[in-house]
């Protein structure tokens, strides 16, 4: 019986060693394949604006940031990028051909699976992962001491490898609305419905209707930065530049 226990222990320790080798190989692959910073930015919906004469290329810009990263500021860069396309930034929306509004909803680190998932369109609620939800793992136990020891050894090896090499994703999610003044003699009619919740017991429905001489377009922009052991200080500039480029690209 004692010999059988020793043999079982040896097999389990050898398995733990194999796990260490495989984990090390996986960590090395991540470190090599994601050594360079990769940034991608995409829109949920394309916006097509009608071309206008140069004299009408006026834009009122309003950028807000409701994320927990107040220093992630793109307002000045957006204005400069739009101006670089031949548009004039004005301070009065009543004298603008276009009204550009954007709100930065989320900026921060997310799990790889979350960053790779599809995202909703303008105004869609953010999932729990974007709001800081996290999962926790714990080690289990068995009645056989050698098995518990081997499992613990394998777990510690994996923990150390994961701590040294991390596949890190940072995202920035922004809602964008552009209003385009319509040609003389053309008007639109807008209807809107809002459901306001009052605790868990009820709510209120608010509706309004109005005539307007603007056409309204809405989209959501997702920017993703990925690199092994990526820090926010390195991710922020390319995330910001990608977001600015996409917003200005609508003009």
C-alpha positions in Angstrom: 0.0 0.0 0.0 2.8 2.4 0.9 4.5 1.6 -2.5 1.3 2.4 -4.4 1.0 5.8 -2.6 4.6 6.6 -3.5 4.0 5.7 -7.1 0.8 7.8 -7.3 2.6 10.8 -5.8 5.4 10.4 -8.4 2.9 10.3 -11.2 1.0 13.4 -9.9 4.2 15.4 -9.5 5.3 14.5 -13.0 1.9 15.7 -14.2 2.5 19.0 -12.4 5.9 19.3 -14.0 4.3 18.8 -17.4 1.6 21.4 -16.6 4.5 23.8 -15.7 6.1 23.2 -19.1 2.9 23.6 -21.0 2.0 26.7 -19.1 5.4 28.2 -19.6 5.1 27.5 -23.4 1.7 29.2 -23.5 3.0 32.2 -21.6 6.0 32.4 -24.0 3.7 32.3 -27.0 1.6 35.2 -25.6 4.7 37.2 -24.9 6.0 36.7 -28.4 2.7 37.1 -30.4 1.5 40.1 -28.4 4.9 41.9 -27.9 3.7 44.9 -30.1 0.8 47.1 -29.2 -2.2 46.6 -31.4 -5.1 49.1 -31.5 -8.4 48.8 -33.4 -11.3 51.2 -33.6 -14.7 50.5 -35.2 -18.2 52.1 -35.4 -21.4 50.3 -34.8 -23.2 52.2 -37.6 -21.8 54.2 -40.5 -22.8 57.9 -40.8 -23.3 59.4 -44.3 -23.5 63.2 -44.3 -24.6 65.1 -47.4 -21.9 67.3 -49.0 -22.3 71.0 -48.7 -20.7 74.2 -50.0 -17.5 75.4 -48.3 -19.5 78.3 -46.8 -21.7 75.9 -44.9 -19.0 73.8 -43.5 -19.6 74.8 -39.9 -19.6 72.5 -36.9 -20.6 72.9 -33.3 -18.7 70.4 -31.1 -19.7 69.2 -27.7 -17.7 66.4 -26.1 -18.5 64.9 -22.6 -16.7 62.3 -20.5 -18.8 60.3 -18.0 -16.2 57.6 -17.6 -14.0 57.2 -14.5 -11.0 58.5 -16.5 -11.6 62.3 -16.5 -8.1 62.9 -18.0 -9.1 61.0 -21.2 -9.9 64.2 -23.0 -10.4 64.3 -26.8 -12.3 67.6 -27.2 -9.4 69.7 -28.5 -8.1 66.9 -30.7 -11.6 66.4 -32.3 -12.0 70.1 -33.0 -8.5 70.2 -34.6 -9.2 67.0 -36.7 -12.5 68.3 -38.0 -10.9 71.7 -38.7 -8.2 69.9 -40.7 -10.9 68.6 -43.0 -11.9 72.1 -44.0 -14.7 72.7 -41.5 -15.0 75.8 -39.2 -15.7 75.2 -35.5 -18.4 77.6 -34.2 -19.5 78.3 -30.7 -23.2 78.8 -31.4 -25.2 75.7 -32.4 -27.9 77.9 -34.1 -25.2 79.0 -36.6 -23.9 75.5 -37.3 -24.6 73.3 -40.3 -23.6 70.3 -38.1 -23.9 69.6 -34.4 -21.4 67.0 -33.2 -22.0 65.5 -29.7 -20.0 62.7 -28.1 -20.0 61.1 -24.7 -17.1 58.8 -23.5 -18.9 56.1 -21.6 -16.1 53.7 -20.5 -12.3 53.7 -20.5 -10.4 51.0 -18.8 -9.1 47.4 -18.6 -11.4 44.5 -19.5 -11.2 40.8 -19.9 -10.0 39.4 -23.3 -13.3 37.6 -23.8 -15.2 40.9 -23.2 -13.0 42.9 -25.6 -13.5 40.3 -28.3 -17.3 40.2 -28.0 -19.6 42.3 -30.3 -20.8 45.5 -28.7 -24.2 47.2 -28.9 -25.1 50.3 -30.9 -25.7 53.8 -29.7 -27.3 54.0 -26.2 -27.1 50.2 -25.6 -26.4 49.4 -21.9 -22.9 48.3 -21.0 -22.5 44.8 -19.8 -21.4 43.9 -16.2 -17.8 43.3 -17.3 -17.5 46.9 -18.4 -18.9 48.1 -15.1 -16.2 46.4 -13.1 -17.6 42.9 -12.6 -14.9 40.3 -11.9 -14.8 36.6 -11.3 -12.9 34.9 -8.5 -11.4 31.3 -8.4 -10.4 29.2 -5.5 -8.6 25.8 -5.0 -10.6 22.8 -4.0 -9.5 20.0 -1.7 -9.7 16.2 -1.8 -9.3 13.5 0.8 -6.0 12.2 -0.8 -3.1 14.3 0.5 -0.8 13.5 -2.5 -3.5 14.6 -5.0 -4.1 17.8 -3.1 -0.4 18.6 -3.0 0.0 18.0 -6.7 -3.0 20.1 -7.6 -1.7 22.9 -5.4 1.7 22.7 -7.0 0.1 22.9 -10.5 -2.1 25.8 -9.4 0.8 27.7 -8.0 2.9 27.2 -11.1 0.0 28.5 -13.3 -0.6 31.4 -10.9 3.1 32.5 -11.2 3.1 32.2 -15.0 -0.1 34.2 -15.3 1.2 36.9 -13.0 4.4 37.3 -15.1 2.7 37.3 -18.5 -0.7 38.9 -18.9 -2.7 39.4 -22.1 -4.1 42.9 -21.3 -6.9 44.7 -23.1 -8.0 48.3 -22.6 -11.1 49.7 -24.3 -12.8 53.1 -24.8 -16.5 53.2 -25.6 -18.0 56.4 -26.9 -21.5 57.3 -28.1 -21.6 59.8 -31.0 -24.5 61.9 -32.3 -24.4 64.1 -35.3 -27.2 66.5 -36.3 -27.2 67.8 -39.9 -29.2 70.9 -40.8 -31.5 70.1 -43.7 -32.0 72.1 -46.9 -34.3 75.0 -46.9 -37.9 73.9 -47.1 -37.2 70.4 -45.8 -38.3 69.5 -42.2 -38.4 66.4 -40.1 -40.7 65.2 -37.4 -39.3 63.4 -34.4 -41.1 61.2 -31.9 -39.4 60.0 -28.7 -40.4 57.7 -25.8 -38.6 57.4 -22.5 -39.3 54.9 -19.8 -38.4 56.2 -16.3 -38.1 53.7 -13.5 -39.3 54.4 -10.0 -37.5 51.9 -7.8 -38.7 48.3 -8.3 -42.4 49.0 -8.1 -43.2 51.1 -11.1 -42.3 53.8 -13.6 -43.3 56.6 -15.8 -43.4 56.8 -19.6 -42.6 60.2 -21.1 -43.2 60.9 -24.8 -42.6 64.0 -26.9 -43.0 65.0 -30.5 -41.5 67.9 -32.3 -40.8 69.3 -35.8 -37.1 69.9 -36.5 -34.9 71.0 -39.4 -32.2 68.6 -38.4 -31.4 65.1 -39.5 -30.0 63.0 -36.6 -27.4 60.2 -36.8 -26.2 58.1 -33.9 -23.4 55.5 -33.6 -21.2 53.9 -31.0 -17.4 53.7 -31.3 -15.3 51.0 -29.7 -11.5 51.3 -29.4 -9.5 48.4 -28.2 -5.7 48.3 -27.3 -4.0 45.0 -26.7 -0.5 44.0 -25.7 1.2 41.7 -23.2 1.5 43.4 -19.8 0.0 46.6 -21.2 -0.2 49.6 -18.9 -2.9 52.3 -19.3 -0.3 55.1 -19.7 0.8 53.3 -22.9 -2.7 52.4 -24.1 -4.3 55.8 -23.7 -2.6 57.8 -26.5 -3.4 55.4 -29.3 -6.9 54.8 -28.0 -7.4 58.6 -28.0 -6.0 59.1 -31.5 -8.0 56.2 -32.9 -11.2 57.6 -31.4 -10.5 61.1 -32.7 -9.7 59.8 -36.2 -13.0 57.8 -36.5 -15.1 60.7 -35.2 -13.6 63.2 -37.6 -13.8 60.6 -40.4 -17.6 61.1 -40.5 -17.0 64.6 -42.0 
